[in-house]
Structures are given as C-alpha cells and as structure tokens.
Amino acid sequence: MSEPFVTCIIPVYNGERFLAASIESLFAQTRPIDEIIVVDDGSTDGSAAVARSFGDAITYVHQENAGPVVARNRGLAAAAGDFISFCDADDLWEPRKLEQQLLHFAERPELGYVVGHV
C-alpha cells in the first residue's frame, strides 16, 4: 500500500509575525507533508510576503477577508490530499505530529479523524 498524500491548510489573517515559524514547523515533520496551502484571508500586513518567501514549496491562495472558516474551505477546495490537516498561522507542530497521527489511521482504519492537544 502506498503512503497517503497529506495536505496541510494554513488560514492566515495578519499573521506575519508567526507564519514563517508555523510553516517551518511543518517542514520539520519526521513524515514530510506532501502539500502545504496557505490561504491568506485578506491580510493587510506582510503575511503574503512571508508565504511567498517559501516559493514553490507551498501553494499561496489569496481571498478577500471572509473569516477563517471560509479560508479553510477555500483551502479544502484546492487540496489534493487523501488526508487533510489544519494548522493555524500561529501554531507550531511537534516534529512527530503527522507521523503519529498517520500511525493511528494505519492501526485503526475505521477512524474518521484524529486530534492532538498540547
């Protein structure tokens, strides 16, 4: 069985201060993420420049400010993943987060979702 394709969606609104560290925590995963989509929800700060500084390593989507739910749904519409994960622009992932969550899916295929709390 092949590895699942995993997409992570980051909605951001004026998150310039935290966005780079959040994206870098995704790149530091022990199980690499296949697709990262940053949905800029009409930021008026430097969030767009931060996201674009990662080049082709991420997909950048801009929308007029409509709120985080609409931004997440916009990311979902663009996502190619078998599994979808969300990361807020001011959150950091522990390096083994994705690896551990995918392990739970592999062990218990009846699961619809897994969550973590730190």
C-alpha positions in Angstrom: 0.0 0.0 0.0 1.4 3.4 -0.9 1.8 6.3 1.5 -1.2 8.6 1.7 -0.9 12.1 0.2 -1.2 14.6 3.0 -2.3 18.3 2.6 -2.0 20.9 5.3 -4.0 24.1 5.1 -3.0 27.2 7.0 -5.5 30.0 7.1 -3.9 33.3 7.9 -5.1 36.8 8.6 -2.5 39.3 9.6 -0.2 36.6 10.9 3.1 37.9 9.6 4.7 37.7 13.0 4.1 33.9 13.3 3.6 32.5 9.9 7.2 31.6 8.9 7.7 29.7 12.2 4.4 27.8 11.6 5.4 26.8 8.1 8.9 25.8 9.2 7.4 23.5 11.8 5.6 21.7 9.0 8.8 21.3 7.0 10.4 19.8 10.2 8.0 16.9 10.3 9.6 13.4 10.5 7.0 12.4 7.9 7.0 15.0 5.2 3.8 16.8 4.3 3.1 16.5 0.6 1.2 19.7 0.1 1.0 23.0 2.1 -1.6 25.5 1.2 -1.6 29.0 2.8 -4.9 30.8 2.4 -4.4 34.5 3.0 -7.8 35.8 4.3 -7.2 39.4 3.2 -4.3 40.2 5.4 -3.1 43.9 5.5 0.3 43.1 7.0 3.2 41.2 5.4 1.6 37.7 5.6 1.6 37.5 1.8 5.3 38.2 1.5 6.1 35.7 4.2 4.1 33.0 2.5 5.6 33.8 -0.9 9.1 33.6 0.5 8.7 29.8 0.6 8.4 29.8 -3.2 7.1 26.7 -4.8 7.3 24.7 -1.6 3.8 26.0 -0.7 0.7 27.0 -2.6 -0.4 30.5 -1.8 -4.1 31.5 -2.2 -5.4 35.0 -1.6 -9.0 35.9 -0.9 -10.9 38.9 0.4 -11.4 38.8 4.1 -14.2 36.4 4.8 -13.1 34.7 8.1 -11.2 31.5 9.0 -14.0 29.1 8.1 -14.2 30.4 4.5 -10.4 30.4 4.3 -10.3 26.7 5.4 -13.0 25.8 2.9 -11.1 27.6 0.2 -8.0 25.5 1.1 -10.1 22.4 1.0 -11.3 23.2 -2.5 -7.7 23.4 -3.6 -6.4 20.4 -1.7 -5.3 17.2 -3.3 -4.7 15.2 -0.1 -6.0 11.8 0.9 -5.7 13.3 4.4 -6.2 16.9 5.3 -4.8 18.7 8.3 -5.2 22.2 9.5 -2.6 24.4 11.2 -3.4 27.9 12.4 -0.8 30.5 11.4 0.3 31.0 15.0 0.6 27.3 15.8 3.7 25.1 15.8 3.7 21.3 15.2 5.8 19.0 17.2 8.2 17.2 14.8 6.4 13.8 15.1 2.8 15.0 15.0 2.0 13.9 11.5 3.9 10.6 11.8 2.0 9.7 15.0 -1.4 10.7 13.6 -0.9 8.7 10.4 0.1 5.7 12.6 -3.2 5.8 14.3 -5.0 5.8 11.0 -2.9 2.8 9.8 -3.7 0.9 13.1 -7.4 1.8 13.1 -8.7 2.4 9.6 -12.2 2.9 10.8 -11.2 6.3 12.3 -12.6 9.3 10.6 -10.2 11.8 12.3 -7.6 12.1 15.0 -6.7 15.2 17.0 -3.9 16.2 19.2 -3.7 18.6 22.2 -0.6 20.2 23.5 
